[in-house]
Structure formats: structure tokens, C-alpha cells
Amino acid sequence: TQLLEQSPQFLSIQEGENLTVYCNSSSVFSSLQWYRQEPGEGPVLLVTVVTGGEVKKLKRLTFQFGDARKDSSLHITAAQPGDTGLYLCAGASGAQKLVFGQGTRLTINP
Amino acid sequence: EAGVAQSPRYKIIEKRQSVAFWCNPISGHATLYWYQQILGQGPKLLIQFQNNGVVDDSQLPKDRFSAERLKGVDSTLKIQPAKLEDSAVYLCASSFYRNTGELFFGEGSRLTVL
């Protein structure tokens, strides 16, 4: 069974600070997705990374896929209250189903 | 483009009662998923359909949960009888491609079992 461990599980920081959240596994994934989920809503896709070492930027968010395609990170620069939410990573491998991590609950305080 | 529709949004039942959730995916999406998300956890796949066929139901508690997608479009997830530990948000998602690509989620159906 493929498992994705996210850390930290909870993070509360002040507006304007930078942060990084991690998604780790002992398994290799062909692709990895990051979703953000706000209270009362379903997750919404932020990015998909498919190549080892790949870096993608989405405004103040930077996503990196590890060289060995077993881990990923999400870095947010100058966090804003609108970034508050549950961040989920999800990995896919070949014909295997998409597996979600347990999530990082991020709170940005004004 | 209309998103994934789910109903009801909220349901409160007593243990041992039954409940059904409905999902209508995005038009043209052949793959439909039901996930269970317990508070504080990530979504766990219950069942995946490709058109009207089941692709994966390995984590579906088949003694109490059932799901169908008879015409390959909308789907129903049923729990009978419900247990306290079934309290969760039930998320429906659809995708154009199987196993890859973006999943589009509905707002979820929050179940509370008392």
C-alpha cells in the first residue's frame, strides 16, 4: 500500500511569513498533485508535477517534485490570509489509484 | 460548465439507520469516484467507476456500503446500517481521464451518525 506522509499536520503563522510543507513517501509516483480544500468545499487542484526535479510556480506558491519522485514540497512566500486551508498532496503510480496524504492544515493570521 | 453536484449537503441519522447520497459528475467525465473524508484526515477512496463499471472498490466496506452508477452518469452511495464511525464527509469526484489528470470534486455530503 502506498502511503503519503505530510508534515507538518498543522501550521499557524503570521501574514507575510514564508512556509514550506512536505509530502513524503517510500514509494515512487509517476505524478503528484497538490490540492487545497477550504471549509465546506471539496479539494481544488493547484498543480500536477510529473518529472523528477520539476519545479512549478503558481504566483507565490512554488511546488517541487523530488528527483526520485518519492517526495514533494510546497513553499509559500509572503503568506496571506487567503492561503488558509487544508493542503493535500496526492500521488498516482501507473494503474494504481490516486492516494491522498492526510493533509496540512494551514492558518494565516492577519 | 457545471461542476460536480452532490446532495444532500448535510444528513443526521441514528446508528443502524440507512442513508443515500447522490452525485452527478461533470458532463463527459467517464470516471467517477466516491471518497470518505473523516475530520482531520485526507480523502480515502471508497469506490471508482469507469462509465458504469467498477474499477476499484477494495476499500469499500461491502457489508454496509453499496454504490451504483447504472447508466454511467450519476451515482448513488448507500450506507445501511450506519455506524458511529461512518460520520464523515462523503466526497464525489469526476475526471476525464482514468487514474491521471485533475479530479473535480463536489462540495461533499456531511454525515453525522448519532
Interface residues (C-beta under 8 A of the other chain):
Chain A: L4 Q6 S30 S31 Q33 G40 E41 G42 P43 V44 L45 T48 L88 A90 A92 G94 A95 Q96 K97 L98 V99 F100 G101 Q102 G103 R105
Chain B: V4 Y35 G40 Q41 G42 P43 K44 L45 Q48 D56 L91 A93 N99 T100 G101 E102 L103 F105 G106 E107 G108
